[in-house]
Amino acid sequence: MEVPKDLRNEIYRHFEDEMLGHAPDSIRMLERYSPGAMEGFYRLRKATTEDSSLSKKVRELIIIAVEAALKKEPIGHARIAVDAGATPQEIHDAVALSLWLAGMPAYHAGMKAVQAAEEYLAQRRGGYPDRPVTFIAAAPPGGGWHQTCEQTLRVLKEERLLPVEAQMVTTPGGLKVFEETISERRGDPYTLVAFSPGLTLQILMKGSRYSYADITPIAAVSTDYGALVVPSSSGLADLGALVHALRRDSGAVRVGGGSGPGAMHHGMIAVTAAACPDGNENGSGSGTISRSPRACGGATATTPASGRCWAGRRG
């Protein structure tokens, strides 16, 4: 069974009008797996809202109190309530009912609504953002920077934290994108770019007229763990053994990885090697890590003990 196209459009318009321009994911899931339930839920919701004698503000305050009692965090409805004319004090008073109805855990959950209302009002008073925001992913689809932008944008929309339109631009290029963004969009508060420690390595290896001093870091939104693994037949049993081998003769340690010089797989071993000068405890030596041509396209990474690094290709 499929919901007729005209009715489907009507349903989505209803929720977008009621939910600050965003139909909840639950409606999309119902459409996919239970379209009859989607239609039934819409008609029930419409009958209890549009035909209600209560104002939208009062309805939203009741919804916030109920969600708090259920120990949900009614953040989205807090913003809808503010748009309907509710104040943070009124939202608090609605949440406070849950304190004696459902206890302190419910009150704590409901306080998220009060905080969201205060933040939302502050955004509106400050006037930022008041036009579309652009997220730039400096990597192809599927890459870490692309996924960071995509998931950040998804959460901002789902949680209704962004009161304006937003778009994502995919422009692979890493360091090149970093430099172009600074030269062409310096001071633009409506442009956000995702980067990772891989960019630091690229700046060190390739050199750049720009640095992190030319941008404003906003937040660390994800953590990407790397792993160094060896065959079961290897004599290296732990990180200490690897460090010892690198100090003894780093040129004898062969490393394979799926990324090129300057990227994360290269960076993990390059940083480790930088701390392990060959046979010299005072840090004046240098080390060379040979990467498997089969795994890494013949790349060779050289890492001096000073911590700087660069990359070359075999002829």
Backbone hydrogen bonds, N-H to C=O, Kabsch-Sander energy under -0.5 kcal/mol:
donor,donor_aa,acceptor,acceptor_aa,energy
8,R,4,P,-2.9
9,N,5,K,-2.5
10,E,6,D,-1.9
11,I,7,L,-2.6
12,Y,8,R,-2.5
13,R,9,N,-2.3
14,H,10,E,-2.2
15,F,11,I,-2.1
16,E,12,Y,-2.5
17,D,13,R,-2.4
18,E,14,H,-2.0
19,M,15,F,-2.6
21,G,16,E,-3.5
22,H,19,M,-0.9
27,I,24,P,-1.1
28,R,24,P,-1.1
29,M,25,D,-2.4
30,L,26,S,-2.2
31,E,27,I,-2.3
32,R,28,R,-1.8
33,Y,29,M,-2.7
34,S,30,L,-2.7
37,A,34,S,-0.6
38,M,34,S,-1.9
39,E,35,P,-2.2
40,G,36,G,-2.3
41,F,37,A,-2.9
42,Y,38,M,-2.2
43,R,39,E,-2.3
44,L,40,G,-2.2
45,R,41,F,-2.8
46,K,42,Y,-2.8
47,A,43,R,-2.1
48,T,44,L,-1.7
49,T,45,R,-0.8
49,T,46,K,-0.7
50,E,46,K,-1.8
51,D,46,K,-0.8
52,S,49,T,-1.3
59,R,55,S,-2.5
60,E,56,K,-2.5
61,L,57,K,-2.1
62,I,58,V,-2.1
63,I,59,R,-2.4
64,I,60,E,-2.4
65,A,61,L,-2.1
66,V,62,I,-2.5
67,E,63,I,-2.8
68,A,64,I,-2.4
69,A,65,A,-2.1
70,L,66,V,-1.6
71,K,68,A,-1.9
72,K,67,E,-3.1
75,I,73,E,-2.4
78,A,74,P,-1.2
79,R,75,I,-1.4
80,I,76,G,-1.6
81,A,77,H,-2.5
82,V,78,A,-2.1
83,D,79,R,-2.3
84,A,80,I,-1.4
85,G,82,V,-1.7
86,A,81,A,-2.9
91,I,87,T,-2.3
92,H,88,P,-2.6
93,D,89,Q,-2.4
94,A,90,E,-1.9
95,V,91,I,-2.4
96,A,92,H,-2.8
97,L,93,D,-0.7
97,L,94,A,-0.7
98,S,95,V,-1.9
99,L,96,A,-1.1
100,W,96,A,-0.7
101,L,97,L,-1.2
102,A,98,S,-3.4
103,G,98,S,-0.8
103,G,99,L,-0.8
106,A,103,G,-0.5
107,Y,103,G,-1.6
108,H,104,M,-2.8
109,A,105,P,-2.0
110,G,106,A,-2.4
111,M,107,Y,-1.8
112,K,108,H,-0.6
112,K,109,A,-1.0
113,A,110,G,-1.5
114,V,110,G,-1.0
115,Q,111,M,-2.5
116,A,112,K,-2.2
117,A,113,A,-2.2
118,E,114,V,-2.2
119,E,115,Q,-2.4
120,Y,116,A,-2.5
121,L,117,A,-2.3
122,A,118,E,-2.1
123,Q,119,E,-2.3
124,R,120,Y,-2.2
125,R,121,L,-2.4
126,G,122,A,-2.3
127,G,123,Q,-1.3
128,Y,123,Q,-0.8
133,V,165,E,-2.0
134,T,190,Y,-3.2
135,F,167,Q,-2.9
136,I,134,T,-0.5
136,I,192,L,-3.1
137,A,135,F,-0.6
137,A,169,V,-2.9
138,A,136,I,-0.7
138,A,194,A,-0.6
143,G,140,P,-2.2
147,Q,143,G,-2.7
148,T,144,G,-2.3
149,C,145,W,-2.1
150,E,146,H,-2.7
151,Q,147,Q,-2.9
152,T,148,T,-2.2
153,L,149,C,-2.6
154,R,150,E,-1.9
155,V,151,Q,-2.4
156,L,152,T,-2.4
157,K,153,L,-1.9
158,E,154,R,-2.9
159,E,155,V,-2.8
160,R,157,K,-1.0
161,L,156,L,-2.7
162,L,156,L,-0.9
167,Q,133,V,-2.4
169,V,135,F,-3.2
170,T,168,M,-0.5
171,T,137,A,-2.7
171,T,169,V,-0.7
173,G,138,A,-1.3
174,G,138,A,-1.6
176,K,173,G,-1.9
178,F,174,G,-2.2
179,E,175,L,-2.4
180,E,176,K,-2.6
181,T,177,V,-2.7
182,I,178,F,-1.6
183,S,179,E,-2.5
184,E,180,E,-2.5
185,R,181,T,-2.2
186,R,182,I,-0.8
188,D,185,R,-2.4
191,T,188,D,-1.2
192,L,134,T,-2.8
194,A,136,I,-1.6
199,L,196,S,-2.1
200,T,196,S,-0.7
201,L,197,P,-1.6
202,Q,198,G,-1.9
203,I,199,L,-2.6
204,L,200,T,-2.1
205,M,201,L,-2.7
206,K,202,Q,-2.8
207,G,202,Q,-0.6
207,G,203,I,-1.5
214,D,211,S,-2.0
215,I,212,Y,-1.3
221,V,219,A,-0.7
225,Y,223,T,-0.6
229,V,227,A,-0.6
234,S,231,P,-1.9
237,A,235,G,-0.7
242,L,238,D,-1.6
243,V,239,L,-2.7
244,H,240,G,-2.2
245,A,241,A,-2.2
246,L,242,L,-2.5
247,R,243,V,-2.3
248,R,244,H,-2.0
249,D,245,A,-2.6
250,S,246,L,-0.8
252,A,249,D,-1.6
253,V,250,S,-1.5
254,R,252,A,-0.7
255,V,290,S,-2.1
263,A,260,G,-2.2
267,G,263,A,-2.8
268,M,264,M,-2.3
269,I,265,H,-1.1
270,A,266,H,-2.5
271,V,267,G,-2.8
272,T,268,M,-1.3
273,A,269,I,-2.7
274,A,270,A,-2.1
275,A,271,V,-0.9
275,A,272,T,-0.7
276,C,273,A,-1.9
279,G,247,R,-4.6
280,N,277,P,-1.1
283,G,280,N,-0.9
287,G,303,T,-1.4
289,I,301,A,-1.6
290,S,253,V,-0.9
290,S,288,T,-0.6
291,R,289,I,-0.6
291,R,299,A,-0.7
292,S,255,V,-1.8
296,C,292,S,-2.5
297,G,293,P,-1.4
299,A,296,C,-0.8
300,T,312,G,-1.8
301,A,289,I,-1.2
302,T,310,W,-1.3
303,T,287,G,-1.7
305,A,285,G,-1.0
307,G,304,P,-1.7
310,W,302,T,-1.5
312,G,300,T,-1.9
314,R,298,G,-1.1
